[in-house]
Each structure stands twice: as C-alpha cells, then as structure tokens.
Amino acid sequence: MKNRFMEHVTTSKFFKPGSSVLLAISGGVDSMVLLDLFEKTHRAFKVEFKIAHFNHKQRQASDEEEKYFQERGAIIGIYEGDKSDEASLRQARYDFFESLEGIDYIVTAHHADDNAETYLLKLIRNNDGMPTGIKEIRGNIVRPLLPFSKKEIINYANQNNLKWFEDETNAQNDYTRNKVRNLIIPEIEKLNPSFSTNINETIKENEILERYLDAKLSPLYERARLAQGVFDTEYIQSLSLEEQHLLLKKMPFEFKVDALEKALAKLPVPTTLDLPAGYVVEIKKDAIKFVYFNG
C-alpha cells in the first residue's frame, strides 16, 4: 500500500515541492494510516507536514485522544457547538483547519468506502442531478486515500502495528450516514461483494462526464448571461431541449429545473416562481431574472 500511495500522490501531483501540508487526524484507523504513510513518504514529495486534531467533545474518550495528540505535537481545536448537528460538526472542523496559518494543503483520510457512502446518501436525499462522490481535490483540500478501501487500510494498520482509537459512535445508527454504512451497504454487498468498487468506478466516470459537460456548457452559459442573475430567454430557447435543461441546472440558484422548463414552455405568458432564501425568478419573453424579494 505504501508504494501505491507514493505512486498515486506523485502521479497526481497533489503537492508543490516546498509546500506545507496539514494532516487532519481524527485518531481513527484511516487517519492514523494516513499519518504513518506521510511520516514514511513526505520527503519523497519534498513537503513538510504538521498534524491537527479536532476534539468534537462527543465522547468521554475524546479528551484522552486530545491528550495523546497534544503529546505528538498536534495543533488542537475544540468544538463548542451543538453536538447533535452533524453538519455543524463537520463545518466547524473544516473552519478550524482553514483558520490555521502557513498551510498550503489540508489532507484528510477519506477513502473508497466513504466515497460509496456519499454517493448513496446523495441518491437517498434526492440529489438534484447526476450524483458525484467526494472530490479528491477541492480547493486546498486533498484526499489521497480515496483509491484505497477500508479493508486495505485496516490491513496496513495491522501489518504495521499502528495504534488507533475506535469511535464507538460509528457503530450507532443515529445518523443517516451510519445507517448507510452499517445497515444498507452490508446488505447490498451480500448481493454483490464488488459493490463499493463498482460505485467508485461509476463516480470516476460521472466526474469525467461532469468535466466534459462543464467545458461544453460554459460558453453557452456566458452567452446566455446578460447580467448577474439575468439570462437571455430567446437565446436559451434557441438551444436544444437537452442543452436548455443542462444550462438551467448550471444557474447558481436553488430551484426545480422542471418548474422553470414548464414556465419557458408557457411563454409569451410570463411566470413568477418562488425560490428559497427570499428569491423569486421572473420568466418573461426577453429575460429570466432572479430577484431577491424581502417581502
């Protein structure tokens, strides 16, 4: 696994030589394997790294883990918000990592099984569009373990006698992600043991298609955009129905595309649709206009 990791990081060119890398270490087996791999390979990448640990304060063992990482020289962050809000916990963790100065890249230990879970969650939550997984690179966040399965990671940890902390809340099914991980995926894998591998291949194909479509749609989008939040109706209607659909989905507002398509079909009769966060969209013969309406 170490050689595959080195090859993947090198060929992907994740890091510029001389850069400073922050490893986000939770203490679980995934992040401890990430730490071990970086300790053994970072010189080959010509980078320096620091470690950071974020204490979610959700378990009694959290303080023990914090102390362990303090002794290893980690930068410590502590969560003080609503412990039942999974989204707030995640955002607070990333906000802490982003707040640290002198860091070029933040590296997390997301792996192939996490990717499969994320894909399924988007399907379950009625994701509007073609589901994608976890991005290997998002801004300055890098996830070099995405090609590796949880099984590979555990095997590596055992073979190298690594210490890690078990988070007992991962076995509890209070959160939707845990239900997907602990209940749904194991049942699917009884039908097809290669399920997670297949899902990750599908995610790769979707990302390639997404990049291709984005390259094709960007010039159409710029041609349609008259001003911020204002789009040329006549030009949009001159496109094929498939191009119209994809272009409407690209607009930076939250709405149901089919509702806007129906409104376009009614023209020249104008339509106004309510959107979340106090916005409305006006669909008229000359323009589609997104307007903030404060009531």
C-alpha positions in Angstrom: 0.0 0.0 0.0 2.9 2.4 0.8 4.3 2.0 -2.8 0.8 2.5 -4.3 0.3 5.6 -2.1 3.6 7.1 -3.2 2.9 6.4 -6.8 -0.7 7.9 -6.6 0.5 11.1 -4.8 3.4 11.5 -7.2 1.5 10.9 -10.5 -1.5 13.1 -9.3 0.9 16.0 -8.4 -1.1 16.9 -5.4 1.6 19.0 -3.7 4.1 21.6 -5.0 7.6 21.0 -3.7 8.4 23.0 -0.6 4.8 23.4 0.4 3.4 23.0 3.9 0.8 20.2 4.5 -1.6 19.8 7.3 -2.9 16.3 8.1 -6.3 16.3 9.7 -6.1 13.4 12.1 -9.1 12.2 14.0 -7.4 9.2 15.6 -9.4 6.6 13.7 -7.6 3.9 11.7 -8.0 5.8 8.4 -6.2 8.9 9.7 -3.6 7.0 11.6 -2.7 5.1 8.4 -2.5 8.5 6.6 -0.2 9.8 9.3 2.1 6.8 9.1 2.2 6.9 5.3 3.2 10.6 5.4 5.8 10.1 8.1 7.4 7.5 5.7 7.0 9.2 2.4 6.8 13.0 2.8 10.4 13.6 2.0 9.9 12.0 -1.4 7.2 14.6 -2.1 9.5 17.4 -0.9 6.9 18.8 1.6 6.8 19.5 5.3 3.8 18.5 7.3 2.0 19.2 10.6 -0.8 17.4 12.2 -4.0 18.8 13.6 -6.7 17.1 15.8 -10.2 18.5 16.3 -11.9 17.4 19.5 -15.7 17.1 18.9 -16.3 16.6 22.6 -18.9 13.9 21.8 -17.4 11.0 23.8 -15.6 10.5 27.1 -12.6 9.2 25.3 -12.3 12.5 23.3 -10.2 14.2 25.9 -7.9 11.2 26.2 -7.4 11.3 22.4 -6.8 15.0 22.5 -4.0 14.5 25.2 -2.4 11.8 23.0 -2.2 14.1 20.0 -1.0 17.0 22.1 1.9 14.8 23.1 2.6 14.2 19.5 2.8 17.9 18.8 -0.6 18.3 17.1 -2.5 21.6 16.8 -5.7 21.1 18.8 -9.1 22.5 18.0 -12.2 22.1 20.3 -15.8 22.1 19.3 -18.2 24.1 21.4 -21.5 24.0 19.4 -24.5 21.7 19.1 -23.1 18.1 19.3 -26.3 16.7 17.7 -25.9 18.7 14.5 -23.7 16.6 12.2 -23.4 19.3 9.5 -22.3 21.9 12.1 -19.7 19.5 13.5 -18.3 18.9 10.0 -18.3 22.6 9.2 -16.6 23.6 12.5 -13.9 21.0 11.9 -13.1 22.4 8.4 -13.3 26.0 9.7 -10.7 25.2 12.3 -8.3 23.6 9.7 -8.8 26.5 7.3 -8.1 29.1 10.1 -4.5 27.8 10.7 -1.9 30.0 9.1 1.1 28.9 7.0 -0.7 25.9 5.5 -0.8 25.2 1.7 -2.8 22.0 1.8 -5.2 20.3 4.1 -5.1 16.5 3.8 -7.9 14.2 5.0 -8.2 10.5 5.2 -11.4 9.9 3.2 -11.2 6.5 1.4 -13.1 4.5 -1.2 -15.8 3.3 1.3 -16.5 6.9 2.3 -16.9 7.7 -1.3 -19.5 4.9 -1.8 -21.4 6.1 1.2 -21.5 9.7 0.0 -22.8 8.6 -3.4 -25.6 6.6 -1.9 -26.5 9.4 0.6 -26.9 11.8 -2.4 -29.3 9.3 -4.0 -31.3 8.8 -0.8 -31.6 12.6 -0.3 -33.0 13.1 -3.8 -29.9 14.8 -5.1 -31.0 17.0 -8.0 -28.9 15.8 -10.8 -26.1 13.2 -11.5 -24.7 12.2 -8.1 -21.0 12.6 -7.6 -18.8 11.4 -4.8 -16.1 13.0 -2.7 -13.7 15.2 -4.7 -10.1 14.1 -4.5 -9.1 17.8 -4.7 -11.4 20.6 -3.5 -9.7 23.9 -3.2 -6.7 23.3 -1.0 -8.2 20.1 0.5 -6.6 16.9 -0.8 -7.8 13.3 -0.1 -5.1 10.9 -1.3 -6.6 7.8 0.3 -9.7 7.8 -2.0 -8.4 4.9 -4.2 -8.0 2.7 -1.1 -10.7 0.6 0.6 -11.3 0.4 4.3 -10.2 -3.2 4.2 -6.8 -2.3 2.7 -6.4 0.5 5.3 -7.1 -1.9 8.2 -4.8 -4.5 6.8 -2.0 -1.9 6.5 -2.6 -0.7 10.1 -2.4 -4.3 11.5 0.7 -5.2 9.4 2.5 -2.1 10.7 1.3 -2.4 14.3 -0.3 1.0 14.3 -2.3 2.4 17.2 -5.7 3.9 16.6 -8.8 4.9 18.5 -12.1 3.3 18.0 -15.1 5.7 17.9 -17.9 3.7 19.3 -20.5 6.2 17.8 -19.6 4.8 14.4 -21.5 1.6 15.3 -24.5 3.6 16.4 -27.2 4.3 13.8 -28.3 7.7 15.0 -27.1 9.4 11.8 -28.2 8.6 8.3 -24.6 8.0 7.2 -24.1 5.4 9.9 -27.3 3.6 8.8 -26.0 3.6 5.2 -22.6 2.3 6.4 -23.8 -0.3 8.9 -27.1 -1.5 7.6 -27.6 -0.7 3.9 -24.2 -1.3 2.3 -23.6 -4.7 4.0 -26.9 -5.9 2.7 -26.1 -4.8 -0.9 -22.6 -6.4 -0.6 -24.3 -9.7 0.1 -25.8 -9.4 -3.4 -22.6 -8.1 -4.9 -19.3 -8.1 -2.9 -17.8 -5.7 -5.5 -20.5 -3.1 -4.9 -18.2 -0.4 -3.4 -15.6 -0.9 -6.1 -18.2 -0.6 -8.8 -19.6 2.5 -7.2 -16.2 4.1 -7.1 -15.7 3.3 -10.8 -19.1 4.9 -11.5 -18.1 8.0 -9.6 -15.0 8.3 -11.7 -17.0 8.1 -14.9 -19.5 10.6 -13.6 -16.7 13.1 -12.8 -15.2 12.7 -16.3 -18.7 13.3 -17.8 -19.3 16.3 -15.4 -16.0 17.9 -16.5 -16.8 17.3 -20.2 -20.3 18.8 -19.9 -19.0 21.8 -17.9 -16.5 22.6 -20.7 -19.3 22.4 -23.3 -21.8 24.4 -21.3 -19.6 27.2 -20.0 -19.6 29.2 -23.3 -23.3 28.7 -23.7 -23.8 29.9 -20.1 -21.7 33.0 -20.7 -23.6 33.8 -23.9 -27.0 33.4 -22.1 -26.0 35.6 -19.1 -26.9 39.2 -19.7 -26.0 40.4 -16.2 -25.8 39.0 -12.7 -28.9 36.9 -12.2 -30.3 37.8 -15.6 -30.4 35.4 -18.6 -31.4 35.8 -22.3 -34.6 33.9 -22.7 -34.6 33.9 -26.5 -31.1 32.6 -26.7 -31.9 29.8 -24.2 -35.0 28.8 -26.2 -32.8 28.6 -29.4 -30.9 25.7 -27.8 -31.8 22.1 -27.9 -34.1 20.9 -25.1 -31.1 18.9 -23.7 -28.9 22.0 -23.7 -31.6 24.1 -22.2 -32.0 21.5 -19.3 -28.3 21.4 -18.5 -27.9 25.1 -18.8 -30.8 25.8 -16.4 -29.2 23.3 -13.9 -26.0 25.3 -14.1 -27.6 28.5 -12.8 -26.4 29.4 -9.3 -29.8 29.3 -7.6 -31.8 26.5 -5.9 -34.9 25.6 -7.8 -36.6 22.7 -9.6 -35.5 22.7 -13.2 -38.7 21.1 -14.4 -40.7 24.1 -13.0 -38.6 26.5 -14.9 -38.9 24.4 -18.1 -42.7 24.4 -17.8 -42.6 28.2 -17.4 -40.5 28.6 -20.5 -43.0 26.4 -22.4 -45.8 28.8 -21.4 -44.1 31.9 -22.9 -45.1 34.5 -24.0 -47.3 34.3 -20.9 -44.9 35.4 -18.0 -44.5 33.4 -14.9 -43.0 34.1 -11.4 -41.7 31.3 -9.2 -40.9 31.5 -5.6 -37.4 30.2 -4.6 -35.8 29.5 -1.2 -34.0 32.2 0.8 -36.3 35.0 -0.3 -35.6 34.9 -4.0 -38.1 34.8 -6.9 -37.5 34.1 -10.6 -39.3 36.0 -13.3 -39.6 34.2 -16.6 -40.5 36.6 -19.4 -40.1 36.7 -23.2 -36.9 38.8 -23.1 -35.2 37.5 -19.9 -35.1 35.1 -17.0 -34.4 37.3 -13.9 -33.6 36.1 -10.4 -34.6 38.7 -7.9 -34.2 39.0 -4.1 -37.6 39.8 -2.6 -37.7 40.8 1.1 -41.4 40.9 1.3 
